[in-house]
Amino acid sequence: MTKMVWLAPAVMALMVGCQPADHGAPTADVEYLQLPMYEGQDLPFSAAVRVDNMLYLSGIIGLAPGELKPVPGGVKAEAKQALEIMKNQLETFGSSMDRVVKCTVFLADESDRDAFNEVYVTYFDKKPARSGVTVSGLALGARLELECIAAMNWNSRQLAF
């Protein structure tokens, strides 16, 4: 027991000594972005967040234009629509598909993976890192949801709203 009492102050001193010092280092430039069509709505999320030169898009499902339901036609149709929406959002917020570095795909049914991949590969000349998970349910009955992280295009601080 006495060894533990003796070690505690030494461990605490080591932990305090290893804390990063704040020498006035600049903090990240963070901007929370919303699409014009969602401005003024009380949504619990941003469409995207820009941190320095990186853009983080929220999840995207393949919604039919002007509706709150997925496009008809199954997972390939939803994948194409979701990727088109992703492409448009990236461009709106100052990036592009060729600047995507990471995607995450959420599938409602694992058996849709091959069909999804057939569409997915047509949208990328380069192959971003990717994770995929199968989930028990997605918003609005969607079969898939995508999110991505992309580098911003140079001089893209003026957004194309």
ZIZIUR-V393856 format. One record per pair of residues at least 6 apart in sequence whose C-alpha atoms are under 8 Angstrom apart, sorted by the first residue. I is the first residue (numbers start at 0). GAP is how many residues later the second one is. Records with the same first field share a line. If there is no record, write none. Layout:
I=GAP + GAP
This chain:
27=23 + 24
28=21 + 22 + 23
29=19 + 20 + 21 + 22
30=18 + 19 + 20
31=14 + 16 + 17 + 18
32=13 + 14 + 15 + 16 + 17 + 60
33=12 + 13 + 14
34=12 + 126
35=125
44=13
45=12
46=10 + 11
47=7 + 8 + 9 + 10 + 45
48=6 + 7 + 8
49=6
52=98 + 99
53=95 + 96 + 97 + 98
54=38 + 40 + 94 + 95 + 96 + 97
55=91 + 92 + 93 + 94
56=33 + 90 + 91 + 92
57=89 + 90
58=86 + 87 + 88 + 89
59=22 + 25 + 26 + 85 + 86 + 87
60=9 + 17 + 20 + 21 + 81 + 83 + 84 + 85
61=8 + 9 + 15 + 16 + 17 + 18 + 19 + 20 + 21 + 23 + 80 + 82 + 83
62=6 + 7 + 8 + 15 + 18 + 19
63=6 + 7 + 8 + 17
67=72
68=71 + 72 + 73
69=8 + 70 + 71 + 72
70=6 + 7 + 10
71=6
73=69
74=37 + 40 + 41 + 68 + 69
75=39 + 40 + 42 + 43
77=64 + 65 + 66
78=37 + 40 + 41 + 65
79=39 + 40
81=63 + 64
82=37 + 40 + 63
86=9 + 10
89=6 + 7 + 60
90=69
91=67 + 68 + 69
92=63 + 66 + 67
93=58 + 59 + 62 + 63 + 64 + 65 + 66
94=55 + 56 + 57 + 58 + 61
95=54 + 56 + 57
96=26 + 27 + 53
97=26 + 27 + 28
98=51 + 52 + 53 + 54
99=28 + 48 + 49 + 50 + 51
100=27 + 28 + 47 + 48 + 49 + 50
101=26 + 27 + 28 + 46 + 47 + 48
102=25 + 26 + 27 + 28 + 43 + 44 + 45 + 46
103=26 + 27 + 28 + 29 + 42 + 43 + 44
104=25 + 26 + 27 + 28 + 39 + 40 + 41 + 42
105=26 + 27 + 28 + 29 + 38 + 39 + 40
106=6 + 25 + 26 + 27 + 28 + 36 + 37 + 38
107=26 + 27 + 28 + 29 + 30 + 34 + 35 + 36
108=25 + 26 + 34
109=24
137=6 + 7
